[in-house]
Amino acid sequence: MSAFFRNATIYRLARPWAITAEELGQALGKFAFEPTGDLVRESCGWVPPHVSCGDDLVFAAQGHFLLSLRIESKVMPGKAVELAVRERAAELEDEQGYKPGRRQLKEIKERVIDDMLPRAFRQQREIRVWMDPQAGIMAIDAGTPSQCDIVVGMLAKALDPFPVSSLHVHASPAQAMTQWLAQDMAPNGFTVDTDAELRATGDASATVRYQRQPLDANDVLKHIRAGKQCTLLALTWMDRVSFVLTENLVLKRICALDVLTQQADRVSQTDADRFAADFVLMAGELRGLLADLIHAHGGEKLDLAQAAEAAENAASPEVELHDVLFHDACSVVSTERRASISLIQRHLRIGYNRAARLLEQMEQAGIVSAMSPAGAREVLIA
């Protein structure tokens, strides 16, 4: 099924979100994909989700939207870059009589990369986005927070404001999955498959992995009693879709089972019709799967931090230059040596917009670099 996602990182869209496919496509058109030039290392932008879409950047069917973000980067062999840097460093050492320092080596490497860029190979990848405005759900076909940050950042540029936030549930996935295994009982509509990971909590790093083998209830219970929690579990929903659930409520290795593929085979066989049918089928299945998955985690939890933020913004439209959590956010970025919106959200339990403003404040203060075309930032403080 060509339109089926392999991964799904889930977000909550504010409801009601009244936007048409045409309006969304016009907004995305301002950031349509353009290939990298000779001196540009990375480029990203929106492209039609399928050849049948023509120039339309949004594929719409039965109230669902499908988008596609293309990321293009230049590929340069690391060994070739390293060799060129060594050769130029040796030449500089002969000229000045001493070995170049760290800053000089960094400048040499930057010049080498600039010289190699016009001859570098290009590689592309596309990340799909599914939006269900009626259910208030958005899913990104990406398994890493950095890729999701790129997509959400590009959407936030095109749509102002972009009403998206992280999805919170009452029971943490690790607690819920551990309970299912301890009770040897999956939630209604789900069955446990043959892959799982149990990891010790605290400073201990002991990890037990089951791969393609039945989970013995007594054996698993011993690990749970020893203090381990389930951080990854393979599940099947309604004998229709299999997937692996992570401790961050991210779905990976999503796969449509035979009952769905056989159902899809009965539709028209033209490429455009097949793609449309696949997408409608995928959207309907994911809507039902996610609704049951949220219910299995005790339902959706109100994000009090985001509610308080919304109330504060409504009372005072003027945003202060420095958020009260600015120093906490700086500490998180400095400790983790990574600057991303999702990282700040997870540590400070705040909404997307507030985390994005904190990163912008850090950029103004010289703590992190500006965002690269691929959506990454560099931590500039020690």
N, C-alpha and C positions, 0 to 999 in steps of 0.2 A: 504494500500500500504506500504509494509514493508520497502522500501527504501526511503520513503518520509521524508523530514526533518520536525521537529516540530518548529525549530527556524532557523534563518539565520542571522548571523553577516557577513557583506559583506566586502571583501577586494579587492584591485586592484592588479592583477599580471602584472608585466612588460611584454610588448610584443615587439618582439617575445620571447617566453620562450620555447626554443626547448629542451625538455626532454622527453624521452620515459618512458612508464610504467615500463619497466625493469630497467632502470637507476634509476628511482625514488624508486622502490622497493629495489634495492641494497643499496641505501643511507639510507632508513628507517630501513633496516635490522640491521644496527649498533646500533640501539636504539629500538630493538624489546622488547616486554613486558616480564618481568621476575617477578614472584610472590614475594611478600614480604617475607623476612626471619623472623626468630624468633625475631630479634632485630631491624627490619626495620618497621617503622610505615606506610610509604607510598611508592608506586612504580607506575611508569607510563611508557608506551611504546606502540609501534605499534603492532596491531594484524590484521589478515585477516578480511576484512569487512564482509565476509559471509562464511559459511561452504563450499560453492561450490568453493571458491577460493583456497582451499588447504592450502599451505604455502605462497601463494602470498600475499604480504601486500598491493597491489594496485589492485583494480578492475577497468578495463578499458573497455569502450564501446563507440563507435562512437566519439572518441576524448575527452571524459570526464573521469576523474579519481575520484575514491571514496576511501577514507582512513578511518581508524578507530583507535583512540587512547584510550587505556584502562587505567583507573586509579584505583588502588586498595589501600584501606586504612584499617587500623585496627580500630575496633570499641570497645571503652571501655565506660561503663556506667559512666556518669559524677558523679552520686551520689556515686558510688562505689569508684571512684578515690578520691572524697572529703572526704569520710569516712576514707580511708586508710591514707590520708594526716593528718587528725585531730588526728588519733591514734598515728602516728609516731611523730607528733609535740608534743603531750602530753608526750610521752616517752622522747623526747629530753629535754623538759622543766624540767622533774624530774631529768635528769642527770646534766644539767648545772645550774639549779636553777632560771632560768628566761625564759620568753617566747621567742621562736625563732623569729628572725627578718624577714623582707621581703625576703632578699636574701636566708636565710636558708629555708624558706617555699618554695621558688622556687626550690631550690635544692632537697628538700624532694619530691616535686611533680614530678620532673624529674625522681628521683629514683623509685618512685611508678609506673610511667608509664612504665619505662624500665622493672620492675619486672612483670608487667601485660601483656606486649606485647606478649610473647610466648603463652599466653592463650586467647588472644583477638580474637574476631570474625573478619572475613574479609568481606569487601563489595566492589563491583566493579561497575563502570559505564563506559560507552563508549561514546566518542564524535566523531561524524562523520565529515568528511571534504570532500567537493565537489570542484573539480578544473575543470575549463573550460579554458584551455590555449588559445584556439582559440579566445574566447571573452575576455580573460584577467581578469577573475573573479574567486575568491575563496570565498566559504561560509562555515562557521563553524556552526554546529548544536548545538549552545550554546547561552543562553540568557544573560549571565553575562560576564563582561569584564575579570574577573579573570580566568574563564575557557578558554576564547579565548586566553589570555596571555600564558596559559600553552601550548595550541596547537601550537601557533605561535612560542613560544620558542623552542619546540621540533622540529618543522620543520626547524627553523634556525640552530639548532645544526646539523641536518642531511644534510642540503643543504647550502653550503657556496660558493657564497652568495645566500640568499633567496630573490628573487625580489618581495617583497610584501609591500604594503602601505595601509593606510586607504583610503576609497573611499569618495571623497568630491564632493558635488553637489552645484550648484549656489544658490538655495533657500534652506534655512534650513528647515528640515522637520516640525518643529513647525510653522514656518511662512506659509509654503505651506498648511499644514492641516488646519490652522486657516482660510486661504483665501478660501479654498474649502468650509468650513462650512459657512463662512460669505456670500459667493456668492450662497450658496445652490446648488453647482455644482461640482461634482467630475471630475477629469481629464478623458480624453477620454480612454475608455476601463475599467474604474473602477466604482464601485458603493459603496456608503457609507452604512455600516451596522448599527447595533444597539448598539455598544459599543463605548464610547468616554470618554476622560478625558480632562477637561479644568482647567488650573492652573493659578493663579495670578502670575504676574511677580514681580521682585524686592524682597523685604524682606517679603511681604505678602505671606501667605501660604494657602490662600483660594483655595479649590479644589472642582470641581463639576464633578461627575462621572455618566455616563449613562451606565446601564448594561441591555442588552436585552430589550431595549425599543426604539421605534422610536425617532429620534432626531428632535424635533420641531424647525423649522428654526427660528421662532421669539424668542423662548426661548434661543436658542444658541446664536443668534445675540446680545441679551441683555448682556449675559456674556462676549462676545467678546468686546462689547463697554465699558464694565466695566473694561477692561484691562486684561482679561484672554486670554491665548493662549492654543491652542489644543496641548497636549503633547502625546496623544495616540488616535488612531483611527482605528476602524475595517473596513476593505475594502474587496471587492471581485473583482477579476480580470477576466474579460471575462467570467463570470459565470463558471469558471473552478477551481479557487483556492481562498480560503478565508484566511485572515491573519489579524494580528493586527500590525500596524506600530507605532513605538515609535519615540520620538523626536531625538533619536540617529541614525535613519535610520536602526534600527534593526527590523527584521520581527519575530513575535512571533505567536504561535498558528496557524501555517500553516496547512491547511487542504485541501486535494483534494476533490472536490465536486463530485456529482453523475456522471456527464458526464465523468469524468476521471476514476472513479472506474469501471464504466460500460465498458469503453474502455479497461481497463486492464483485466477485466474478460474474454474478448474474446481471449486472448492469451493462449499459452500452459500452462498447469496446473502443470508441474513439478516444484519443488521448485527452482531449479537453473534457469530455464527459466523464471519463474515468477519474481524472484528477478532481473534478468537482464532487463526484460521488465519494471518493476517498476522504476528501476534506470534511464533507458533511457528516460522514460516518464517524470520522475521528473526533470531530467537535462534539457530536452527541454522546459518544462513549466517554470522552474525557469529562464532559459536564457531569454525567452520572457517577463516574468513578470518583471525581474530586468531592462531590457532595457526600458520598458515602464515606470517603476517607476523612473528611472534616468531622462528620458525625461520629466516626470511630474514635476520634481524638477528643470527644467531649464537646464538640461544637466550636464555633469560632469565638475567640475572646476579644472583647473590646480593647483596643489599644488606647489606654488612658493617656499615655504621653501624647499621642497624636490628637486625641480629643481636646486635651488641655491646650495644645499648640493652636488648634483651629479656633478655640474660643479666644485665646489671646490675640491671634491675628485679626479676628473679627472685631474685637474691642479696640485694637490699636493697629491700624494698617501699616504704620511706620515700623519697619524692622530695625532694631538696634544694630549697630555695627558689630558689637561683640556679644555673642551668646553667652549665657551664664555657664554653659558647658564647654566653652572654648578651650579652657586649660585641660579639662578631662579628655577632650578629643585629641589635643596635641599629645598628651601622655600616651594614649592608645596608639596613635600613629608612630610615635617615637619608639615605643616598646616593640610593636609588631614589625617595624620597618616596612610598612606597606600603607599606602594611602588610597582607600576606597570607600565609597559611600556605604556599601553593605557592611564593611568592617565596623564603621562607626555606629551604624544602626544596631548591630548585634551587641556591641559592648555597652552602649549607652541607652538602648531600648527607646529609640526615638524614631520619628518618621523620616521618610526619604527626603522631603524638602528641607527639613531642618538639618539633616546630615550633609546635604549638598551645600547649604549655606555655610556650615562650619568649614567644609573643605575650601570654599571660596575665600573665607576669612584667613585660613592658613596660607593660601596662595598669596594673598595681599601682604601677609606678614613675612613672606619669604621662607616659610617652614616647609612647604611642598612646592613642587614645580607646577607649571601650567599643564593642562591635560593635553597629551599627545593625540594625534589623529586616531590612534587605536584606543583611546580612552584611559591610558595609564598615566599615573603621576609618580614622580620621584621624590622620596623623602630627603630633604636637603639638610636637616639638622642631625647632629650626632646622637 
